[in-house]
Amino acid sequence: MNKPMALVGLAAATTLLLAGCTSGGGAPAAESAAPSEEAAGAGAELVIWTDAEREEAIATAAAAFEEETGATVTLVQKNFEDLRNDFVAQVPTGEGPDITVGAHDWLGALVAAGVVSTLDLGDAAGDFEPVALEAMTYDGQLYALPYSLETIALVQNVDMVGEDAPATWDELVQRAEEAGAERPIAINTAGETGDGYTMYGFQTSFGAPVFVQDESGSYTTEVGMGGEAGEAFAQWLHENGTAGSGIISTTVDYDINNELFNSGQAPFTVQGPWAMSAFTDVPNIAVHPIPSAGGEPAAPFVGVQGFYVSSQSENALLAQEFLVNHLATEEAQRALYEADPRIPAFTSLAEEVASDPIIAGFLASSQNGVPMPSIPEMGSVWDLWNAAEVQIINGADPVETWNQMVSDLEAELG
């Protein structure tokens, strides 16, 4: 993954946005990051879809916005699981909101449906983590205001293996063996289903991304898992499966993974912040970026949440004004964090909450990571990818199985 090129491309994309480019998907681009009198809101209404967790924080920013502009902000609470489908269905009819909260991996489907507008953050773009902006960028255009990050990282039992991070997979295994652990690491494979998401950091350390990124950082439909890099990862997976060391096993699902770590049977695991509450029996925990298995940095998937503007909004400039000048502020981002504590995408706030070493570890992992692809083609990947990994872990020929998966995926993508 060409991460530096992705960030260079993102800077170029921001320059284009500042120049007023329009969306390649036909959605109108916002004209200005600070629309002053043109966006005067007296008598206008902004409708914002949100879930229960974030409603109060948005309401606080909305109250100040109403006082400043004379506009009315109406918040509509929905189940997060319903937001994407409802947005795609209702925006074309004129019944959708002006703004919705949502996840970055919806972006490809939203752009394909023509229901989102591009967004110009102007100078405010510099306040956000680069990976968050990259996640909300599609074909070189920024489409949403990011506000939170989540990813997985290496979690370790300090009392067993110390606090320092292992730099490599081999060092991790060695330290666990020296500690006398029953098994070096617990890695969730979702049992016999497979879990390419959890394994992805190790895969990218071999230089085998799921899809190739272009110079703007956007994902192309070119499968990046083939060739020598993908084969090397498959061989590593085989060597650590049932035919080799047995460290990685398809008997481990999410709950078993957490029990192995919580009980001290494994001093390391790869998990997200959502699992930390399960580790009640491990009093001293450290969190670090995932160690490299293939020689390159491990880049796990990063998930980002943020706010989209409807392409059919009758108050697009007003929506832009609200996002850029009222939600893209430290005060509003802090309120969102306090309402639903996720790693902030707002850099200064992220650095502040990273005074907690657990949060700092997950933040560092996200800074190493890459956005999960938001292109529609990603939906075709999971079944083939997960199944191939399970077969290899269970002893199938690694190169043949992996290459067949890549061929089948390329054929399915046309």
C-alpha positions in Angstrom: 0.0 0.0 0.0 1.4 3.3 -1.1 0.4 5.2 2.0 2.7 8.2 1.5 1.3 8.6 -2.1 -2.2 8.3 -0.7 -1.6 11.3 1.5 0.1 13.3 -1.2 -3.0 12.5 -3.4 -5.2 13.6 -0.6 -3.5 17.0 -0.4 -4.0 17.3 -4.1 -7.6 16.4 -3.8 -8.1 19.1 -1.1 -6.5 21.6 -3.5 -9.0 20.6 -6.1 -11.9 20.9 -3.7 -10.7 24.4 -2.7 -10.8 25.3 -6.4 -14.5 24.3 -6.5 -14.4 21.0 -8.4 -17.6 19.1 -8.7 -18.2 15.4 -7.9 -17.5 12.8 -10.5 -20.7 11.1 -9.5 -22.8 14.0 -10.6 -23.5 15.4 -7.1 -23.0 19.2 -6.7 -19.9 20.3 -4.9 -20.2 22.8 -2.1 -19.0 26.2 -3.2 -17.4 27.6 -0.1 -16.1 26.5 3.3 -17.6 29.6 5.0 -20.7 30.7 3.1 -21.6 33.8 5.2 -24.6 35.8 3.9 -25.3 33.5 1.0 -26.1 30.8 3.6 -28.1 33.1 5.8 -30.6 30.7 7.3 -33.5 32.9 8.5 -36.6 30.8 7.9 -34.7 27.8 6.6 -34.7 24.3 8.1 -31.9 21.7 8.3 -33.0 18.1 8.9 -30.3 15.9 10.4 -30.6 12.2 10.9 -28.7 10.8 13.9 -28.8 7.9 16.3 -29.5 8.1 20.0 -25.9 8.1 21.0 -25.0 11.3 19.1 -28.3 13.2 19.3 -27.5 15.3 22.3 -24.1 16.3 21.1 -25.4 17.4 17.8 -28.3 19.2 19.5 -25.8 21.4 21.4 -24.1 22.5 18.2 -27.4 23.0 16.5 -28.6 25.4 19.2 -25.7 27.7 18.7 -26.1 27.4 14.9 -29.8 28.3 15.2 -29.0 31.4 17.2 -26.3 32.5 14.8 -28.1 31.9 11.5 -31.8 32.1 12.3 -32.3 28.6 10.8 -34.2 25.8 12.4 -32.4 22.4 12.9 -34.6 19.4 13.2 -33.0 16.2 14.6 -34.6 12.9 13.6 -33.5 9.9 15.6 -33.1 6.6 13.8 -31.5 3.2 14.5 -27.9 3.4 13.1 -28.6 0.1 11.2 -31.4 1.8 9.2 -29.7 5.0 8.2 -27.9 3.9 5.0 -30.8 2.1 3.4 -33.3 4.9 4.4 -30.9 7.6 3.1 -30.4 5.9 -0.3 -34.2 5.3 -0.6 -35.5 8.7 0.5 -33.0 11.2 -0.8 -34.0 10.8 -4.5 -37.7 11.4 -3.5 -36.9 14.6 -1.7 -37.9 13.1 1.6 -34.5 12.5 3.0 -32.5 14.7 5.4 -30.0 17.5 4.6 -27.3 15.7 6.7 -26.9 12.2 8.1 -24.4 10.6 10.3 -22.8 7.5 8.8 -19.9 5.1 8.4 -17.2 5.7 5.7 -17.6 2.3 4.2 -21.1 3.3 3.0 -19.4 5.9 0.7 -19.1 3.9 -2.5 -22.7 2.9 -2.4 -23.8 6.5 -1.6 -21.8 7.9 -4.5 -23.0 5.2 -6.9 -26.6 6.1 -5.9 -25.9 9.8 -6.4 -27.2 10.8 -3.0 -24.3 12.6 -1.4 -22.6 15.9 -2.2 -18.9 16.7 -2.0 -17.7 18.7 1.0 -15.1 21.5 1.2 -13.5 21.7 4.7 -11.1 24.4 3.7 -8.5 25.1 6.3 -10.4 22.9 8.8 -9.1 19.8 6.9 -5.8 20.3 8.7 -7.5 19.7 12.0 -8.3 16.0 11.2 -6.3 12.8 11.1 -5.1 12.1 7.5 -6.5 8.5 7.6 -9.9 9.9 8.5 -9.9 12.3 5.5 -8.6 9.5 3.3 -11.5 7.3 4.4 -14.1 10.0 3.4 -12.4 10.6 0.1 -13.7 8.8 -3.1 -12.2 9.3 -6.6 -10.2 12.2 -5.2 -13.2 14.0 -3.7 -14.0 14.5 0.0 -17.6 13.6 0.8 -18.0 13.8 4.5 -16.9 15.4 7.8 -15.1 12.7 9.8 -15.4 12.6 13.5 -14.3 9.2 14.9 -11.8 6.3 14.2 -11.7 2.7 15.2 -9.3 -0.1 14.5 -7.7 -3.2 16.0 -4.3 -3.3 17.6 -2.0 -5.7 19.5 -3.2 -6.1 23.1 -0.8 -7.6 25.6 -0.7 -8.9 29.2 2.0 -6.7 30.8 2.5 -9.0 33.8 3.4 -11.9 31.4 5.4 -10.3 28.6 6.2 -6.8 29.7 5.0 -3.4 28.4 7.3 -2.9 25.4 5.8 -3.7 22.0 7.3 -6.6 19.9 8.5 -5.2 16.6 7.9 -8.4 14.7 5.8 -11.6 14.8 8.9 -13.7 15.6 9.7 -11.5 18.6 6.2 -11.8 19.8 6.3 -15.6 19.6 9.7 -15.7 21.4 8.6 -13.4 24.2 5.4 -15.5 24.8 7.5 -18.8 24.8 9.9 -17.3 27.3 7.0 -16.3 29.5 5.8 -20.0 29.5 2.5 -19.2 27.9 0.3 -22.0 26.7 0.0 -20.3 23.3 1.7 -17.2 22.1 -1.3 -15.3 20.8 -5.1 -15.5 20.4 -6.3 -14.5 17.0 -10.0 -14.6 16.1 -10.7 -16.4 12.8 -14.5 -16.4 13.5 -14.1 -20.2 13.7 -14.4 -21.9 10.4 -15.9 -18.7 8.8 -12.6 -16.9 8.6 -11.8 -13.3 9.5 -9.8 -11.4 6.9 -10.5 -8.2 8.9 -8.5 -9.4 11.9 -5.7 -10.9 9.8 -5.3 -7.9 7.5 -2.6 -6.1 9.5 -0.4 -9.2 9.1 -1.3 -9.5 5.4 -0.4 -5.9 4.6 3.0 -6.4 6.3 3.8 -8.6 3.3 2.7 -5.8 0.9 -0.5 -7.5 -0.3 -3.4 -5.0 -0.1 -6.9 -6.2 -0.8 -7.2 -3.5 -3.6 -4.6 -1.2 -5.1 -4.9 2.5 -4.2 -4.3 5.2 -6.8 -2.3 8.3 -6.4 -5.2 10.1 -4.7 -5.5 7.4 -2.1 -8.8 6.1 -3.6 -9.2 2.4 -4.0 -9.3 1.0 -7.5 -10.9 -2.2 -8.5 -7.5 -3.9 -9.1 -7.0 -6.7 -6.7 -3.7 -6.2 -4.9 -3.5 -9.6 -3.2 -1.9 -11.6 -6.0 1.7 -12.2 -7.0 4.6 -13.0 -4.8 3.5 -10.8 -1.9 0.2 -12.5 -1.6 1.8 -15.9 -1.9 4.3 -15.1 0.8 1.5 -14.1 3.2 -0.4 -17.4 2.3 2.8 -19.3 3.1 3.2 -17.6 6.4 -0.5 -18.4 7.2 0.1 -22.0 6.4 3.3 -22.2 8.5 1.4 -20.9 11.5 -1.7 -23.1 10.9 -2.4 -26.7 11.7 0.3 -28.0 9.3 2.9 -25.9 11.0 3.2 -24.2 14.5 -0.6 -24.4 15.2 -0.5 -20.8 16.6 -3.4 -19.8 14.3 -6.4 -22.0 14.6 -9.9 -22.1 13.2 -11.2 -23.3 16.5 -11.0 -19.7 17.8 -14.0 -17.4 17.5 -14.6 -14.0 19.1 -15.6 -15.3 22.5 -12.9 -18.0 22.7 -10.3 -15.4 21.6 -11.2 -13.1 24.5 -11.3 -16.0 27.0 -7.8 -17.2 26.0 -6.4 -13.7 26.6 -8.5 -13.0 29.7 -7.5 -16.3 31.4 -3.8 -15.8 30.7 -3.5 -18.7 28.3 -2.3 -16.3 25.6 -0.4 -13.1 26.6 -1.1 -11.4 23.3 -4.3 -10.9 21.2 -5.4 -8.7 18.3 -8.6 -6.9 19.2 -10.4 -3.6 19.1 -11.4 -1.1 21.8 -14.8 -2.7 21.9 -13.3 -5.8 23.5 -11.5 -4.2 26.3 -14.3 -4.5 28.8 -14.1 -8.3 28.5 -10.5 -8.4 29.9 -11.5 -8.0 33.6 -9.0 -10.6 34.7 -5.9 -8.9 33.2 -5.1 -6.0 35.4 -2.2 -4.6 33.4 -2.7 -4.2 29.7 -0.7 -2.5 27.0 -1.9 -1.7 23.5 0.5 -1.3 20.6 0.4 -1.3 16.7 0.3 -4.8 15.2 3.8 -6.2 14.7 5.1 -6.9 11.2 5.1 -10.5 10.0 6.3 -9.8 6.5 8.9 -7.0 6.9 6.7 -4.1 6.0 4.5 -2.1 8.5 1.3 -3.8 9.5 -1.6 -1.6 8.3 -4.9 -2.8 9.7 -8.3 -1.6 8.5 -9.5 1.7 10.0 -13.2 2.5 10.2 -14.3 6.1 10.3 -17.7 7.7 11.1 -18.8 11.2 10.1 -21.5 13.3 8.5 -22.7 13.3 4.9 -24.6 16.1 3.0 -27.5 15.0 0.8 -27.0 15.8 -2.9 -30.7 16.8 -3.0 -30.5 19.2 0.0 -32.3 22.5 -0.8 -30.0 24.2 1.8 -26.6 22.7 0.8 -24.7 25.9 1.7 -26.4 26.0 5.1 -25.5 22.3 5.7 -21.9 23.1 4.7 -21.9 26.0 7.1 -23.2 23.8 10.0 -20.6 21.1 9.4 -17.6 23.2 8.8 -18.1 26.0 11.3 -20.1 24.2 14.0 -19.3 20.5 14.0 -15.7 20.8 12.8 -14.7 22.5 16.1 -13.0 21.2 19.1 -16.0 22.0 21.3 -18.4 20.0 19.1 -15.9 17.2 18.5 -15.4 16.9 22.3 -19.2 16.7 22.8 -19.4 13.9 20.3 -16.5 12.1 22.0 -18.1 12.4 25.4 -21.5 11.2 24.1 -20.0 8.1 22.4 -16.4 7.6 23.2 -14.6 6.6 20.1 -11.1 7.7 19.0 -11.5 11.2 17.8 -10.7 12.0 14.2 -10.0 15.6 15.4 -6.2 15.6 15.9 -5.8 17.8 18.9 -8.6 16.0 20.8 -7.2 12.6 19.8 -3.8 13.7 21.2 -5.5 14.9 24.4 -7.4 11.7 25.1 -4.3 9.7 24.1 -3.0 10.6 27.6 -4.7 7.3 28.4 -2.1 4.7 27.2 -4.8 2.3 26.0 -6.3 4.9 23.7 -2.8 6.0 22.7 -2.2 2.4 21.5 -5.3 2.3 19.4 -4.6 5.7 18.0 -1.1 4.7 17.0 -2.5 1.6 15.3 -5.0 3.7 13.4 -2.3 6.1 12.3 -0.5 3.1 10.8 -3.7 1.8 9.2 -5.6 2.3 6.0 -9.4 2.9 5.5 -11.4 -0.2 4.8 -12.3 0.0 1.1 -15.6 1.8 0.6 -15.9 0.8 -3.1 -18.9 -1.4 -3.9 -16.6 -4.2 -5.0 -15.5 -4.8 -1.5 -18.8 -6.7 -0.9 -17.6 -9.4 -3.3 -14.3 -10.0 -1.4 -15.2 -11.3 2.0 -16.6 -14.8 1.3 -13.8 -15.8 -1.1 -11.1 -14.2 1.0 -12.2 -15.6 4.4 -12.8 -19.1 2.9 -9.3 -19.2 1.4 -7.7 -18.2 4.7 -9.6 -20.9 6.6 -8.5 -23.6 4.1 -4.9 -22.5 4.3 -4.9 -22.4 8.1 -6.4 -25.9 8.0 -3.5 -27.3 5.9 -4.5 -26.6 2.2 -1.7 -25.8 -0.3 -1.1 -22.1 0.4 0.0 -20.9 -3.0 -2.5 -22.8 -5.0 -5.4 -22.0 -2.7 -4.5 -18.3 -2.5 -4.0 -17.9 -6.2 -7.3 -19.6 -6.9 -9.0 -17.2 -4.6 -7.5 -14.2 -6.4 -8.5 -15.6 -9.8 -12.1 -16.3 -8.6 -12.3 -12.8 -7.2 -11.0 -11.2 -10.4 -13.4 -13.2 -12.4 -16.3 -12.2 -10.2 -15.3 -8.5 -10.5 -15.3 -8.9 -14.2 
